[in-house]
């Protein structure tokens, strides 16, 4: 493949190179500063181990909201300290050493239930544990000393995360998305400034918008590479990219419809109102761009709603004065459609702003969240306990559970070989297993060759370097530079990164022992043994295929979401039937497990080098919309606590049946690889239900004025107001899933 012509590679050079370089420099600083301080203070060995543990802890640095980063840092530090203490105390008893290794490494693999932060915490804890059990054993005092050194190294690394050099790995993705919304605003400005409906400058704006949208999609794919599990920012990004296309479609429709009213004198008021509406849309889009870029701004559609109301009054006026004018019917129909599109666009802008809130890098406790919807507040209340993902996946049906077992078996065998055969630096064998063995065979197979090739080349070049640079300070300088380059490349080119990691490891060992060729030879032997064990574990233990596996699991997830939707929504359709929370909880558990398995399979699909960018986009869109669909159902569970069982409007039953039909069609299409039928009409019953509730709200205002408290109207509004908010989102998510599956 010619990398210069590769779209993703060009994107990487344009957006990601700075952050990855900074990531590498930060790793070099984590090692260099303790080494220098230790040497200056007369404790070079202590400085060496503080720097080494600092580099290990730097691996655990993840991006995302401050709360996520803080939790990950604390969990990584505590798990790392426990790993060192435990490894020190049990390393001299072989049977206990192997037993604890099996259990600990199962936990390392199983930590993936917490997404990318869990994976990185597990890797750091696994590295520190494996490193410790291959060092001389010690008593409680030795364990305490080692834990103290690791504590200093961990605090130093965490300080680099948060204080001295806090990186924002999601910044390129957010910038690419913000550029798309800015391009839409520029497009509207060009249309407003042109008297004709189409111009060269307008076409250039459309072309520029499409190019920026492609860059945003590239950013999403690049951002997911090297990261496992889901994240709120990643899910929000998928929704925002999807909303860009929806928004542009709505604006294009609005512009076309507005052309009907440009040159008609009797529609001058409509024209003026439309121009004001476009200006308000541009204003809100610019504020949206600022919000995505973490600048203070607020999307407020109140003025747009007032304009829409004024247009609605113009519609009523035209209906009264239309008479027998045939041409006026066309204008009236266009105006009716224009108002519908404008209402849809307002709803889309408000929802987009709420999604952008999920991408904020920090969340300060006690800050004013009055702008957030009731849905967002409910989701905060419904945050599951920390142990729930552990329970949900504790089954052989879980892909994460199976990977944990696979990793535990392979690393235990590696530790047994190194211990029984007394292989020097046996830590490198088990470390290779940990880093090469992936969740799927394809990724493991690729890393198998990358690890061996990178290690062999690194082992060959390092002795040559040490012939010319043989002082301890010079060797440490090579190690620092090598680890910096390795961390810069780790996410995107593992093979080259391994080359520099080998140079780093061998020169660092050589600076302590000055056993040049022997250390390099041991590194190659350990890599061959460890890579072989990882390859065999991936091939023989619970092996899954990737693309068909993902679509099978995605189909299962859709089926479980359908069952989850049915069991919850049926209580809103039945009269006075109390909710069976045990049955709901059971179905919710099954749905969570199906979602977890599909997400893990999605990551395998992304990591497969043969997976095209289009396949990744389709799979990401599908899973993000499906996850949010399930979250909407979870919100409705909380509302059942206050549901009294009033009679539902017939439109709600129609809406539910069409959502169910849509999910059934998706399931059948994916299961049998058959053409996907058109999506059922969910808009009409949703609008009828909203009109029904709006009428009740007006009626309730009259009751409120008459001081009527306990009325049927009040109870119906209490029962269905949250549901009314959710059904629009449910319909949107179903449409997003349909658009993804339709591209297959």
C-alpha positions in Angstrom: 0.0 0.0 0.0 1.3 3.5 -0.9 1.0 5.4 2.4 1.3 8.7 0.7 -2.0 8.0 -1.1 -3.8 6.6 1.8 -6.6 8.9 3.1 -6.3 7.8 6.7 -2.5 8.2 6.7 -2.9 11.7 5.3 -5.4 12.5 8.1 -3.0 11.1 10.7 -0.2 13.4 9.4 -2.6 16.3 9.4 -4.2 16.0 12.9 -2.7 13.3 15.1 1.0 13.5 14.7 1.5 16.3 17.3 -0.5 14.6 20.0 1.3 11.3 19.4 4.7 13.0 19.5 3.8 14.7 22.7 2.7 11.3 24.1 6.1 9.9 23.3 8.0 12.9 24.8 6.0 12.6 28.0 7.0 8.9 28.3 10.7 9.9 27.8 10.3 12.6 30.5 8.7 10.0 32.9 11.9 7.9 32.6 14.5 10.6 32.3 13.7 12.8 35.3 13.9 10.1 38.0 17.0 8.7 36.4 18.8 12.1 36.6 17.5 12.9 40.1 18.5 9.4 41.4 22.0 9.8 40.0 22.4 13.3 41.4 21.2 12.2 44.8 23.4 9.0 44.9 20.5 6.6 44.5 20.8 5.5 40.8 19.0 2.2 41.3 16.1 3.8 43.1 15.9 6.4 40.4 16.0 3.7 37.7 13.0 1.8 39.2 11.0 4.9 39.8 11.5 5.9 36.2 10.7 2.4 35.0 7.4 2.2 36.9 6.6 5.7 35.7 6.9 4.5 32.1 4.6 1.6 32.9 2.0 3.9 34.5 2.2 6.3 31.6 0.7 3.5 29.5 -2.5 3.9 31.6 -3.0 7.5 30.5 -6.4 7.7 28.7 -8.2 10.7 27.3 -11.8 11.7 27.8 -13.6 13.6 30.6 -11.7 14.6 33.7 -13.8 12.2 35.8 -12.9 9.2 33.6 -9.2 10.1 33.6 -9.2 10.6 37.4 -10.9 7.3 38.1 -8.6 5.5 35.7 -5.5 7.0 37.3 -6.6 6.0 40.8 -7.6 2.5 39.7 -4.3 2.0 37.9 -2.3 3.2 40.8 -4.1 1.0 43.3 -4.0 -2.1 41.1 -0.3 -1.5 40.3 0.6 -1.3 44.0 -1.4 -4.4 44.8 0.3 -6.2 41.9 3.7 -5.4 43.2 3.0 -6.3 46.8 1.3 -9.5 46.0 3.9 -10.5 43.5 6.7 -10.0 46.0 5.1 -12.1 48.7 4.1 -15.2 46.6 6.9 -15.4 44.0 8.9 -18.0 45.9 6.1 -20.6 46.1 5.7 -22.1 42.7 2.1 -23.5 42.9 0.8 -20.4 44.6 2.7 -18.2 42.1 1.0 -20.0 39.2 -2.5 -20.0 40.8 -2.3 -16.2 41.6 -0.9 -15.6 38.1 -3.9 -17.3 36.5 -6.4 -15.4 38.7 -4.6 -12.1 38.3 -4.2 -12.3 34.5 -7.8 -13.4 34.2 -8.7 -10.1 35.9 -6.4 -8.2 33.6 -8.2 -9.5 30.6 -11.6 -9.2 32.2 -11.0 -5.5 33.0 -12.1 -4.8 29.4 -15.7 -4.7 30.7 -14.9 -1.1 31.6 -13.9 -0.2 28.0 -10.6 1.4 27.0 -9.8 2.7 30.5 -10.3 -0.8 31.9 -8.1 -2.3 29.2 -5.2 0.1 29.9 -5.5 -0.3 33.7 -5.4 -4.1 33.2 -2.3 -3.9 31.0 -0.4 -1.8 33.5 -1.4 -4.0 36.4 -0.5 -7.1 34.4 3.0 -5.7 33.5 3.8 -4.8 37.1 2.6 -8.1 38.4 4.6 -10.1 35.8 7.7 -8.0 36.4 7.5 -8.5 40.1 7.0 -12.3 40.2 10.2 -12.7 38.1 12.3 -10.7 40.6 13.7 -12.2 43.9 11.0 -12.8 46.5 10.8 -10.8 49.7 9.0 -10.4 53.0 6.5 -7.7 54.0 9.3 -5.1 54.4 10.7 -5.7 50.9 7.1 -5.6 49.5 6.6 -2.3 51.3 9.8 -0.8 49.9 8.9 -1.8 46.4 5.3 -0.5 46.7 6.7 2.8 48.0 9.0 3.1 44.9 6.0 2.2 42.7 3.9 4.8 44.5 6.4 7.5 43.8 6.7 6.4 40.1 2.9 6.3 39.8 2.4 9.7 41.4 5.0 11.1 39.1 3.3 9.6 36.0 -0.1 10.8 37.1 1.3 14.3 37.7 2.4 14.2 34.0 -1.1 13.1 33.0 -2.9 15.9 34.8 -0.6 18.7 35.7 2.6 19.1 33.7 1.4 17.7 30.3 -2.3 16.8 30.2 -3.0 15.7 26.6 -6.4 15.6 24.9 -6.4 12.7 22.5 -10.0 13.5 21.4 -9.0 17.0 20.3 -8.4 16.2 16.6 -11.7 14.4 16.4 -13.6 17.3 18.0 -11.8 19.8 15.8 -12.8 17.8 12.7 -16.4 17.7 13.8 -16.4 21.4 14.7 -15.1 22.2 11.2 -18.1 20.4 9.6 -20.6 22.5 11.5 -18.6 25.7 10.7 -18.7 24.7 7.0 -22.5 24.4 7.2 -22.7 27.9 8.7 -20.5 29.2 5.9 -22.7 27.5 3.3 -25.8 29.3 4.7 -24.0 32.6 4.6 -23.1 32.1 1.0 -26.7 31.3 0.1 -27.9 34.4 2.0 -25.5 36.6 0.1 -26.4 35.3 -3.4 -29.5 36.4 -5.2 -29.6 33.3 -7.3 -30.4 29.9 -6.0 -27.2 28.3 -7.2 -23.7 29.8 -7.7 -20.1 28.8 -8.1 -19.3 29.8 -4.6 -22.2 27.8 -3.2 -21.0 24.7 -5.1 -17.6 25.3 -3.6 -19.0 25.5 -0.1 -20.9 22.2 -0.7 -17.7 20.5 -1.9 -15.8 21.9 1.1 -18.4 20.6 3.5 -18.3 17.1 2.0 -14.5 17.1 2.3 -14.7 18.1 6.0 -17.3 15.5 6.6 -15.0 12.8 5.2 -12.2 14.2 7.5 -14.5 13.9 10.5 -15.3 10.2 9.6 -11.5 9.6 9.2 -10.9 11.2 12.6 -13.5 8.8 14.1 -11.9 5.7 12.6 -8.4 6.9 13.6 -9.5 7.7 17.1 -10.9 4.2 17.7 -7.7 2.5 16.5 -5.7 1.2 19.5 -8.6 1.8 21.9 -10.9 -0.9 23.2 -14.4 -0.7 24.5 -16.7 2.3 24.3 -16.5 5.9 25.6 -19.1 8.6 26.0 -17.0 10.9 23.8 -16.7 8.3 21.1 -20.4 7.6 21.1 -21.3 11.3 21.0 -18.9 11.8 18.1 -20.8 9.1 16.0 -24.1 10.8 16.7 -22.7 14.2 15.9 -21.2 13.0 12.6 -24.6 11.4 11.7 -26.4 14.6 12.7 -24.2 16.6 10.3 -25.8 14.8 7.4 -29.3 15.1 8.8 -28.7 18.8 9.4 -27.4 19.5 6.0 -30.3 17.6 4.4 -32.8 19.8 6.4 -31.0 23.0 5.5 -30.8 22.1 1.8 -34.6 21.4 1.9 -35.2 24.6 3.7 -33.2 26.6 1.1 -35.1 24.9 -1.8 -38.4 25.6 -0.2 -37.5 29.2 0.6 -36.8 29.8 -3.1 -40.5 29.6 -3.8 -41.1 32.7 -1.7 -38.3 34.9 -2.9 -39.9 36.8 -5.8 -43.5 36.9 -4.8 -44.6 40.3 -3.3 -47.4 38.8 -1.3 -44.9 36.6 0.5 -42.5 39.4 1.5 -43.2 38.7 5.2 -42.4 35.1 4.8 -39.2 36.0 3.0 -38.1 38.4 5.8 -38.9 35.7 8.4 -36.9 33.1 6.6 -33.9 35.4 6.3 -34.1 35.9 10.1 -34.4 32.2 10.6 -31.3 31.5 8.5 -29.4 34.1 10.5 -30.5 32.4 13.8 -29.4 29.0 12.4 -26.0 30.4 11.6 -25.7 32.0 15.0 -26.5 28.8 16.7 -24.2 26.8 14.5 -21.3 29.2 15.4 -22.2 28.7 19.1 -22.2 25.0 18.6 -18.8 25.1 17.0 -17.5 27.1 20.0 -19.0 24.6 22.4 -17.4 21.6 20.6 -14.0 23.5 20.9 -14.5 23.9 24.7 -15.3 27.6 24.5 -18.2 29.1 26.5 -21.3 29.3 24.3 -25.0 28.4 24.4 -27.4 27.1 21.7 -30.7 28.8 22.2 -33.5 28.1 19.7 -36.2 30.4 21.4 -35.9 33.0 18.7 -36.2 30.3 16.0 -39.3 29.0 17.7 -40.8 32.5 17.7 -40.0 32.8 13.9 -41.6 29.4 13.3 -44.7 30.5 15.2 -44.9 33.7 13.1 -44.6 31.6 9.9 -47.4 29.4 11.3 -49.5 32.5 11.6 -48.7 33.4 8.0 -49.8 29.9 7.0 -53.2 30.5 8.7 -53.5 33.9 7.0 -52.8 32.3 3.6 -55.4 29.6 4.2 -58.0 32.2 4.9 -57.2 34.4 1.8 -56.3 31.7 -0.8 -59.6 31.8 -2.5 -59.5 30.3 -6.0 -55.9 31.2 -6.7 -54.4 28.0 -8.1 -50.8 29.3 -7.9 -51.2 30.2 -4.3 -51.8 26.5 -3.4 -48.2 25.7 -4.4 -46.9 28.5 -2.1 -49.1 27.3 0.7 -48.0 23.7 0.4 -44.4 24.9 0.4 -44.9 27.0 3.5 -46.5 24.1 5.3 -43.6 21.9 4.4 -41.1 24.6 5.3 -42.6 25.0 8.8 -42.3 21.2 9.3 -38.6 21.2 8.2 -37.9 24.2 10.4 -39.4 22.5 13.5 -37.4 19.4 12.7 -34.2 21.5 12.4 -34.8 23.2 15.7 -35.3 19.8 17.4 -32.1 18.6 15.7 -30.1 21.6 16.9 -31.2 21.2 20.5 -30.4 17.5 20.5 -27.0 18.1 18.9 -26.2 20.6 21.6 -27.1 18.1 24.3 -24.9 15.5 22.6 -22.0 18.1 22.5 -22.3 18.4 26.3 -21.2 14.8 26.6 -18.0 15.6 24.8 -16.9 18.2 27.4 -13.5 17.4 28.7 -14.3 18.3 32.3 -17.3 18.0 34.5 -17.2 20.0 37.7 -19.4 18.9 40.6 -22.2 21.3 41.4 -22.0 23.2 38.1 -25.3 24.6 36.8 -26.9 22.0 34.5 -30.1 23.8 33.9 -29.6 23.7 30.2 -29.6 19.9 30.1 -32.8 17.9 29.3 -34.7 15.8 31.7 -33.4 12.8 29.8 -29.8 13.6 30.6 -30.6 14.2 34.3 -32.4 10.8 34.4 -29.4 9.1 32.8 -27.2 10.5 35.5 -29.5 8.9 38.1 -29.5 5.6 36.3 -25.7 5.2 36.2 -25.1 1.5 37.0 -23.0 0.4 40.0 -19.3 -0.1 39.3 -19.6 -3.9 39.7 -22.6 -4.3 37.4 -20.4 -4.9 34.2 -18.5 -7.5 36.1 -21.7 -9.4 36.9 -23.1 -8.9 33.4 -20.2 -10.6 31.7 -19.4 -13.3 34.1 -20.4 -16.0 31.7 -18.7 -18.1 29.0 -21.0 -16.5 26.5 -19.2 -13.2 27.1 -16.3 -12.5 24.6 -14.5 -10.6 27.4 -14.8 -13.6 29.8 -13.3 -15.9 27.2 -10.5 -13.6 26.5 -9.7 -13.3 30.2 -9.5 -17.1 30.4 -7.3 -17.3 27.3 -4.9 -14.7 28.7 -4.8 -16.4 32.1 -3.9 -19.8 30.6 -1.3 -18.4 28.2 0.5 -16.2 30.8 0.4 -19.0 33.4 2.1 -21.3 31.0 4.7 -18.6 30.2 5.4 -18.1 33.9 5.7 -21.8 34.4 8.2 -22.2 31.6 10.3 -19.3 32.8 10.2 -20.5 36.4 10.8 -24.2 35.9 13.5 -23.7 33.3 15.1 -20.8 35.3 15.2 -18.7 32.1 17.0 -15.3 32.8 14.7 -12.3 32.4 11.7 -14.6 32.1 9.6 -11.6 32.5 10.0 -10.9 28.8 8.3 -14.1 27.9 5.1 -13.5 29.9 5.2 -9.7 28.9 5.2 -10.8 25.3 2.2 -13.0 25.8 0.3 -10.1 27.5 1.0 -7.6 24.7 0.7 -9.9 21.7 -2.4 -11.9 22.7 -5.4 -9.9 21.5 -9.2 -10.5 21.7 -9.2 -12.0 18.2 -7.0 -14.2 16.1 -6.5 -11.7 13.3 -5.0 -9.0 15.5 -2.9 -11.6 17.4 -1.6 -13.0 14.1 -0.6 -9.5 13.0 1.1 -8.7 16.3 2.9 -12.0 16.3 4.9 -11.1 13.2 5.3 -7.4 14.2 6.6 -8.4 17.6 9.1 -10.9 16.3 10.4 -8.8 13.4 10.6 -5.6 15.5 12.5 -7.5 18.3 14.9 -9.2 16.0 15.8 -6.0 14.2 16.1 -4.1 17.5 18.3 -6.9 19.0 20.6 -6.7 16.0 21.0 -3.0 15.9 21.5 -2.4 19.7 24.9 -4.2 20.0 26.1 -2.1 17.2 25.0 1.1 18.9 26.7 0.1 22.2 30.0 -0.4 20.5 30.1 3.4 19.8 28.1 4.5 22.9 29.2 2.5 25.9 29.0 4.9 28.9 26.1 4.5 31.3 24.8 8.0 30.7 25.0 7.5 26.9 23.1 4.2 27.1 20.4 5.8 29.3 20.1 8.6 26.8 19.5 6.1 24.0 16.9 4.3 26.2 15.1 7.6 26.8 15.0 8.6 23.2 13.9 5.1 22.2 11.0 4.9 24.6 9.8 8.4 23.4 9.7 7.3 19.8 8.1 3.9 20.7 5.3 5.6 22.6 4.7 8.0 19.7 4.2 5.1 17.3 2.6 2.5 19.6 -1.0 3.1 18.6 -0.5 3.2 14.8 2.6 1.1 14.0 3.2 -1.6 16.6 6.0 -3.3 14.6 8.2 -0.2 14.4 7.3 0.7 18.0 8.5 -2.8 19.1 11.9 -2.1 17.4 12.4 1.0 19.5 11.0 -0.7 22.6 13.6 -3.5 22.1 16.4 -0.8 21.8 15.1 0.8 24.9 14.9 -2.5 26.9 18.2 -3.9 25.8 20.2 -0.6 26.3 18.6 -0.1 29.7 19.5 -3.6 30.8 23.0 -3.1 29.3 23.5 0.1 31.2 23.1 -1.9 34.4 24.9 -5.2 33.6 27.0 -4.4 30.5 26.1 -7.8 29.1 25.5 -6.6 25.5 25.0 -9.5 23.1 23.7 -11.9 25.8 20.9 -9.5 26.8 19.9 -9.0 23.1 19.9 -12.8 22.5 17.7 -13.4 25.6 15.3 -10.8 24.3 14.9 -12.6 21.0 14.5 -16.0 22.7 11.9 -14.7 25.1 10.0 -13.0 22.3 9.9 -16.2 20.2 8.6 -18.2 23.1 6.1 -15.6 24.2 4.8 -14.9 20.7 4.5 -18.6 20.0 2.4 -19.1 23.2 0.2 -16.1 22.3 -0.3 -17.4 18.7 -1.3 -20.9 19.9 -3.6 -19.5 22.6 -5.4 -17.3 20.0 -5.6 -20.2 17.5 -6.7 -23.1 19.8 -8.5 -21.4 22.7 -12.1 -20.2 22.0 -11.2 -18.8 18.6 -13.8 -16.6 16.9 -14.1 -15.3 13.4 -14.4 -11.6 13.0 -16.7 -10.1 10.4 -19.4 -12.8 10.5 -19.0 -12.9 14.3 -19.7 -9.2 14.6 -22.8 -9.3 12.5 -24.1 -12.3 14.3 -23.5 -10.6 17.6 -25.0 -7.3 16.3 -28.1 -9.2 15.2 -28.3 -10.8 18.7 -28.0 -7.3 20.2 -30.8 -6.0 18.0 -33.0 -9.0 19.0 -32.3 -8.4 22.7 -33.0 -4.6 22.3 -36.3 -5.5 20.7 -37.2 -7.8 23.6 -36.1 -5.1 26.1 -38.2 -2.5 24.3 -41.2 -4.8 24.3 -41.1 -5.8 28.0 -40.8 -2.2 29.1 -43.1 -0.4 26.7 -45.9 -3.0 27.2 -46.5 -1.6 30.7 -47.2 1.8 29.2 -49.8 0.2 26.9 -51.5 -1.9 29.5 -54.0 -0.5 32.0 -53.0 -0.7 35.7 -50.6 -3.6 35.2 -47.8 -3.3 37.8 -44.3 -3.7 36.4 -42.5 -7.0 37.0 -39.1 -5.5 37.8 -37.6 -9.0 38.2 -38.4 -9.8 34.6 -37.3 -6.4 33.4 -34.0 -6.7 35.3 -33.4 -10.1 33.7 -34.1 -8.8 30.2 -31.9 -5.8 30.9 -29.1 -8.0 31.9 -29.4 -10.1 28.7 -29.4 -6.9 26.7 -26.3 -5.5 28.4 -24.5 -8.8 27.8 -25.4 -8.7 24.1 -24.3 -5.1 23.8 -20.9 -5.9 25.5 -20.3 -8.9 23.2 -21.1 -6.8 20.1 -18.9 -3.9 21.3 -15.9 -6.3 21.8 -16.5 -7.9 18.4 -16.7 -4.4 16.9 -13.2 -3.6 18.2 -12.0 -6.8 16.7 -13.5 -5.8 13.4 -11.8 -2.4 13.7 -8.4 -3.9 14.5 -8.6 -6.3 11.5 -6.4 -4.7 8.8 -8.7 -6.1 6.1 -11.7 -4.2 7.4 -12.5 -1.2 5.1 -13.2 2.2 6.4 -16.8 2.0 5.2 -17.3 -1.2 7.1 -16.0 0.5 10.3 -18.2 3.5 9.8 -21.3 1.3 9.3 -20.5 -0.8 12.3 -19.8 2.2 14.5 -23.0 3.9 13.5 -25.0 0.8 14.1 -23.6 0.1 17.6 -23.8 3.7 18.7 -27.4 4.1 17.7 -28.3 0.7 19.2 -26.6 1.6 22.5 -28.5 4.8 22.7 -31.7 3.1 21.8 -31.3 0.8 24.8 -30.4 3.8 27.0 -33.7 5.4 26.1 -35.5 2.3 27.2 -33.6 2.3 30.5 -34.9 5.9 31.1 -38.5 4.6 30.7 -37.8 2.0 33.4 -37.2 4.8 35.9 -40.4 6.5 34.8 -42.4 3.3 35.6 -42.0 4.0 39.3 -44.4 6.8 39.0 -46.6 5.4 36.2 -50.3 5.1 37.3 -51.6 3.2 34.2 -53.8 5.8 32.5 -55.2 5.0 29.1 -52.6 5.5 26.3 -53.4 7.4 23.1 -53.9 5.0 20.1 -51.0 6.7 18.3 -48.7 5.4 21.0 -49.7 1.8 20.2 -49.2 2.5 16.5 -45.7 3.9 17.2 -44.7 0.9 19.3 -45.9 -1.6 16.7 -43.9 0.2 14.0 -40.7 0.4 16.1 -41.2 -3.3 16.8 -41.7 -4.0 13.1 -38.6 -2.0 12.2 -36.4 -4.0 14.7 -37.9 -7.2 13.4 -37.1 -6.3 9.8 -33.5 -5.4 10.8 -33.0 -8.7 12.6 -34.4 -10.7 9.6 -32.3 -8.8 7.1 -29.1 -9.3 9.0 -29.8 -12.9 10.0 -30.7 -14.1 6.5 -28.7 -11.5 4.5 -31.9 -10.4 2.7 -32.8 -6.9 1.3 -33.9 -4.5 4.0 -37.5 -3.3 3.5 -38.3 0.4 3.9 -38.3 1.7 7.4 -41.9 1.8 8.9 -43.4 5.3 9.3 -42.8 6.3 12.9 -43.0 10.0 12.3 -46.8 10.2 11.8 -47.9 8.4 15.0 -45.1 10.3 17.0 -46.5 13.6 15.8 -50.1 12.6 16.5 -49.0 11.7 20.1 -47.2 15.0 20.5 -50.2 16.9 19.3 -52.4 15.0 21.7 -50.1 15.8 24.7 -49.8 19.5 23.6 -53.6 19.7 23.7 -53.6 18.2 27.2 -50.9 20.7 28.3 -53.2 23.6 27.2 -56.1 22.0 29.0 -53.9 21.6 32.1 -53.1 25.3 32.0 -56.8 26.1 32.3 -57.2 23.6 35.2 -54.2 25.2 36.9 -55.8 28.6 36.6 -59.0 27.1 38.2 -56.8 25.6 41.0 -57.8 22.1 39.9 -55.0 19.8 41.2 -55.8 16.1 41.1 -57.3 15.7 37.6 -57.0 13.0 34.9 -55.3 15.5 32.6 -52.5 16.0 35.2 -52.0 12.3 35.7 -51.8 11.6 32.0 -49.2 14.3 31.6 -47.2 12.8 34.5 -47.5 9.4 32.9 -46.5 10.2 29.3 -44.4 13.5 29.3 -41.0 11.7 29.6 -42.2 9.0 27.2 -43.0 11.7 24.7 -39.5 13.0 24.9 -38.0 9.6 24.5 -40.1 8.3 21.5 -38.6 11.0 19.2 -35.1 9.8 20.1 -36.1 6.2 19.8 -37.3 6.9 16.3 -34.1 8.7 15.4 -31.9 5.9 16.7 -34.0 3.4 14.7 -33.5 5.5 11.6 -29.7 5.6 12.3 -29.6 1.8 12.6 -31.5 1.5 9.3 -29.2 3.8 7.5 -26.2 1.8 8.6 -27.7 -1.6 7.7 -28.9 -0.3 4.4 -25.3 0.4 3.3 -24.3 -3.3 3.6 
